[in-house]
Each structure stands twice: as C-alpha cells, then as structure tokens.
Amino acid sequence: MRICFSYIAQVHQTFHSLPIALEIARRCPDVEVRLACLTEAHRTFVKKVQRSYYPDAEVKVDLLRLPSIIRKLMPRIGQGIVPKLFALFGNLGYFRTFDALVVPERTTLLIRRLLPRRIRMIWTRHGAGDRANGFEPEIAKFDFVLMAGSKIEQRLLEQKLIKPGQYATGVYAKFDLVRRMPHPPLFDNGRPTVVYNPHFWRSLSSWPTDGQRVLDFFACSDRFNLIFAPHIRLFYPPRPDKYDDFSAYMKLPHMHIDLGSEASADMTYLFAADLYLGDVSSQVAEFLVRPRPCVFLNSHHVDWAGDPNYRFWTLGPVVDDVAGLESALDEALSDDGKYRALQLDYVRETFAEAEHDTAPKGADAIMKYLAEAN
C-alpha cells in the first residue's frame, strides 16, 4: 500500500498531519509513506522533523513539480492559490499512483473527480475552532475524516457531512509534535505576557480596524509584554519588507513581533503567554489546553451571543471598543473562576485527548479504514 501525505499550503497546516504520517511509517513497515511538498523549504522542514523527533520512521520526501516561473515567484507570492493549483493539476500523474491521499486542507478536493475512485481522500483538518468555515458542505466529499473531539463530531453529524465508519474522533496530532519541540522563554521582566493573534479574514479580523490601536496600547504599557503573532496568513508571505511598518515596536524590549515564522505555528507563543487576545482564530482552542485568561475583540460589532460560531467568546471578556481593553485585561486576569470553569468544559469537548499523543490513534484509524475499504 502507498500513502501520500500532501503539503501544498503553509507550514502551520503541516503540524496536523505530519505526526500521523510518521506514525504510520514507524508502525507499518509494509506501507510506503511519501511526503509531497510544494517548496524546498517545506521539504527541509519535514525532513528536520522526521530526523529530530521520529528517527525510526522511514519516509520518502518528494518535491512536487511546478513551472519554473511559478517557483521563482514563490518567495514573493508564497504558497497561495496559484501555486496550489499548479501543484495539484500538474502532478496528477504522481497522485494517481497512491492508494490514499491524506491532506490537512480542502483545496485538494478540486482534483477529487480527476483521481481514480480507488484512491481514498482523507482529511486530518487543521485547527479545532468554532467558525462556520470548518463545517462547509464540501467536507462530505472526503472518504474519511479525523477530528479533535465531540464538539466538531456533533456539528458534522448534525449537518450530515460525516457518517459512522467514515471518521475518527480524538485526534489532534499537532500536540504530539509541539510537545517534543523546544519553546524558549521570550521575556524575563516579570510582566504578564499577552499574545495578540488576529485572524486573516478581513471580514472577521480585528486587525484592519483595531490592530494598530492595540499595538499602540501595549507600546505605551508599563504593565504588559506583548507578542504580536497574527494568523500566519495575515501577512503571508512574511517578507522582510513587511516588517518595516513595525520597526518602532520591534525596538521595544517588552514587545515581540512575528508576522509568520515557524514559531507562529509551533505554539511557541501560546506556551509563552499568560493571556490570549484575539478575535476568531482557532488558536484560542490550542491556547486553552492550559486554561488561562482570554480577551476577545468584537471589532465588527457582531451579535454573537448564542451563535455556535462564536462559542469561544464565552470564555473571556469581549471588547467592542479598544478603549475598554485595559479593563477587560484586568477582568480576565482577576477571574474568580467563572471563565476557568467554562474553559475546562470547552477543552473537554474540543479535544478528547489533549494530554496524550493522538497521532498513533489517527494512524491506526486510517489503516483500519483503508484495510476495510479495500
């Protein structure tokens, strides 16, 4: 049996399937596991992970074919939709040689009808948030789906996007990998550290309307450290010139600016922070694996109460105006237990297994499904 784990998107999605690929490789010596990467940098990254944390997993790492002009443009345009399309349609012959194609994104569904039906398409998801985007109808096109916990399972079942026997719950492989990685501290000044993590969709993000005011607030603060670590796609690709607008903040010893390095994906900043400040990014779910204060920015004045797509906004104060940010931070930090109890319930429903490795479970679920499907 030959299984391809494909990586055509940004590096943050890789964490959600790579540990599963490496677990299959180490547990199933009769299975050929290949990792297909869009860029040389991505291929270097997955090789480093395999060598450093899964040395007994034998995998082959391939570089997907791209037109030379597209590859030359990649440092400037990143792994956006154009390179993805060239990667998918330009490598159909390669993808057709496998028994299964495992992906953390949904763009690959574009070639579903161009592949033989015998090839099973498996989705590991990436992230465990509440936004409606994670529950789109096209999910039903996957043959098998892995998910973190009962919260996602119930919504997908209610919307008839998955069926019993075609999914597995309790798998969030990213945690397996980040637990193995080093995460050095960023500050030693005794201040509480806030991580500000705005989303990349302008229609939902706090960045376009309130982001600058947030940075200015913390720049003038003598109480807090700030890590500005937006969703990796907000400033993607994070070219050096994009840091020019942040040079004044980068000179401040209590502020750390990262527009999208590997540290933005490996939970370095979530581990380092005492409080999460954001809007709709699913990273809040990862942050809350260790319950801590949260504050949410309602920059678009959404009527969110009771909306399941905003359930995580019940886990800390919600701010409609940045003028109220400091009082919200104080409220969150002085929580008498109300939010903590809600956070614990949320984490239990979001991640069935947050403290233990789940990639082995995902690997076993995939192999069991493929054995029964074939």
N, C-alpha and C positions, 0 to 999 in steps of 0.2 A: 504493500500500500504506500502511496505517495501523497503527502500532505504539504500544501503550500500555505505559509503564513505571509500575507502580503502587507507591505508598508508603503503606501503611496501618499500618506498625509504627514502632518508634522509629528515631531518626535514625541509629543505628550501622549499621543494615542498608542504608541508602541508599548508602553508600560502595561497596557490592559490585555495584551495577548502574548507578548514575548515569553513571560514565565511559563505559560501553558505550552507553548511550542517546545521549550527546553525540557519541560517535564515529560512530554510525550517522547522526546528523543532519548531521555535517560531511562525511561521506564519501558519503552517498546523498541528494542534493538532491531526488530524486523520491519519497522516502519521508517521510510525515508522522509525526513523532515527538511524542508528547504525554506529559507527566509528570503523573500524577494524585496529588495529595497530600491527606492527611486533615485537616491543620491549616494555618492561615495561617502559622504559624511555620515549618512544614516547607516550605511553598511559598516563603517568603522565603529559606530556606537553599538550596534547589536553584537558585533564580534567582541567588543570590550566587555559587554555584559556577560556573554557566554563564558568568556575566558576567566573573568573575575569571580563570578558567582555560581556558575553551573559548569565547571570544567569537565565534568563527566558526561555532558550532553553533546553528542556528535550531530552537528547540523552543517548543512552547506548554505552559504550565504551568496545569493545571486544579485547582480546589478541589472535592473530592468533596462531594456533598450529605450532610448529616446533620440529624436533627431538632434543632431549636433547643435543646431541653433537654439533649440529649447534648453539643452543642457548648459549652454553658455549663458543663457539668460537667468538660470536658476538662482545664482547668488543675489540677483536683484529682485526677481519676482517671487522667489520661494516656491513651495510645493502647492501652488494654487490650482484652480480648476483646470487650466490649460495643460500643465504638465501631467496632471492626473489623467486627463482624457487621452493624451498621447500614450501614457504608460499602460492604460487599460486596453485600448484598441490596437496599440502597436505591439502588444505582447500576447495576443490571443492564442497564438500557437503554443507559447510557453504554458499558459494557464490550462490549456486543454489536455496537458499531459498528466494532470493530477487527478486523484480520486476525490479530494476535498480542497476547498479554498476557504481559509479562515481569515476574517478581517475584523478590525475594530471600528471601521467606518461603514457608511452605507453607499458611498459613491460607486463602489464596485458592483452594485446591483444593476448598473447600466449595461453590463455585459452578460447579465443572467441568461437572456434568451439566445446569446451567441455561443454559449457553452453547452456541451452535451449534458443531457438531463442526468446522466450518471454521476456528474460532478456535484457533490453536495456543497452548498454555500452556508457557512457557519459564521454567526455574528457574536463577537465577545462583548459588544457595547464598549463605550468608554465614558466613564462618569456614572454617577448614581443620583443625579438631581431630579427635580420635580417638573421641569419645564415641559410644555406640550411637545416640543421638538423630539423628545425621547420616546414618543408614543405615536409616531406617524404611521399611516396605513401601509406604507411600503415595507414595514418590518415583516409583514406576513409573507413576503417573498423569500425570506430566508428559510432554509430547511431545518436549522437548529439554532437556538439562541441561548447564550449564557447570561445570567443576571445576578446582581448582588444579593437581593433579598426579597422579602414578601411584598414590600411596598410596590416595587416595579412589577413583580409577578402578578399581583392582583389587578393592576391597571391594564396590563397587557391582556390578561384573560378576559376582563370585562369588555375590552374593545375587540375581542376575538382576533387578536394578532398572533397568538401562540396557541398551541394545542398540547394537551398532555402527551408525553412521549417525544416531544419535539423541542424540549427546553430543559435546562437545569438551573436551579436556584442555589444561591450561597457561594458564588464565585466572584471574587474581586481580586484578580491576580496582581494588580498593581501593588497592593500592600505587601505581597511576598517579596517583591523586588526592592521596594524602598526601605524595607526593614533591614536589608542586607547592606545598604549603601551608607556611607558616612555623611553626616549633616553637621558641619561645624557651626558653632555659635557665631552670631554676627555683631553683637553689641555686648559690652561689659560695663555699662554705666549705671546699672541698677534701675533704669526706667522700664516701665511696661512697654512691650513692643506690639505695635498694630501692623497687620498686613492688610493692605488695600488691594483688592482683587476685582476690579471692574470687568464686566463681560465685554465681548467684542461686537455684539449686535447693537447698532446704534439705537434701534427702537426699544431696547430693553436696558441698555447700559447707562450707568451713572456718569461715565467719563465725559461725553460731549457737553453736557450742561453743568456738571458739578465737579468734575475731576480736578480742574485747576484750583478751584477754591479749597478742595480737600488737601491738595499738596501744600498750598499756602498756609492753611491752618496748622499743619504739622511742622512746616518750616519754622513757624514762629513759636512753636510749643516748647516749653521747658519741662514738660511732664512726660512726653511720649517719644519713643523711637517709631519710625515708620519704615516699613518695607513696601515699596510700590512694585507689585508683581502682578500686573494685569494678565488676563487670559492671554495665552501665547499668541492668539490670532489678532489681538487688538492692534499691535504694531508690527505684524508679521509682513515680511521677514525683518528681524531686528537689526537692520544695517547700522553701522557706526554713526551715520549722519542723522539717524532718528533720535540719537541721544543729545543732539545739540540743544534742543529746547529744554532739556532737563539739567543742563550743566550747572546752574546755580544750586539746585537741590543736591546734586552729587558732591558738592563741596562741603556739605553739612555733615558732621560726624554722626548725627543721630538719624540720618536718612540713607536708605539704600534703594537704588533704582535699578530694576532689571526688566527690560522690555521683552524678554523671551529666551533666555538661555536655558540650558539643560536643568539648572537649579529651579527654574519656574515650573518644571514638570515633575521633578522627583520628590516633591513635598518638603524640600529644604526650608522653604519659607513658612509653610504651615506648621512644621515642627518648631520653628524658632519663635513664633508669635504667641502672645498672650491673649490677643483679641483679633477677631476676624471682622473686617469691614468690607462690605461688598454689595452686590445687587442681586443678580440671578445666576451666577456661576455655580456649577455643581461642585466646585472645590470646597464649598462650605461643608458638604457632607463628609469629605475626607478630613477636613479640619476637626470636625466634631467627633471623630473616633476617640479623641481625648477631649471630653466636653470642656468647653471654655466659653468666655463671653463672646457674643456676636452683636453687631450693629448692621442694619441694612438701610440702604439709601433708596428711597422711593422717588427718584428724580423725575419720573414721568407721571406721578400722581395717579397711580393705578389703584382702582378699587379692588384690593387684593384679598380682603378678609373672606374666608370661606372658599377661596379658589384653590383647588388642589395643586395648581401650577406654582403657587406661592406658599406652599405649606411651610417651607423652612423659614419664612418670615415670622412665624410664631415663636421662633427660638431665641429672639432677642429684640431690643427696641428697633422700631422702624422710624426713620427720619425723613420727613417730607421737605425739609429745608436745611441746608448745611449750617445755617445759623444755629440750629439746635444740636449740632454734632457733639459738642463738648458735654452737654448734659446727658446725651444718650450714652456716651462713653462711660460717664460716671455711673449711670444707672446700670449698665451692663456689668461693670466691674464690681458693683456692690450688690449684685443679685443675691436675694435671700433664699434662693433655692428654687424659685418658680420656673425659671428658664432651664436650669440644670435638669430638673425632672422631665421636662418636655424634650430636652436634648437626648437624654438617655433613651426615652421611648422611641424617638426618631431614629437613632442609630441602630437600635434593635430591629426596627422594621426595615431599615435601609440595607444593613449589612448582616446577613445571617451569621457570618463568621468573620469578625473584624480582627480578632487577636491571633488567629492561626492561619497558616498557609492554606490557600484555597486553590492555587494552580494545579496541584495534584488531583483535586476533585474535578476541576474543569477538564484536565487531560483524560481522566477516566471516563467522564461523561461523554466526551467527544468520541473516544474509541468505542465505547459501548454503543453509541448511536450509529456509528459507521458500520460496526460489525452487524448490527441488526438490519440496517438499511440496505446493506449489500447482501 
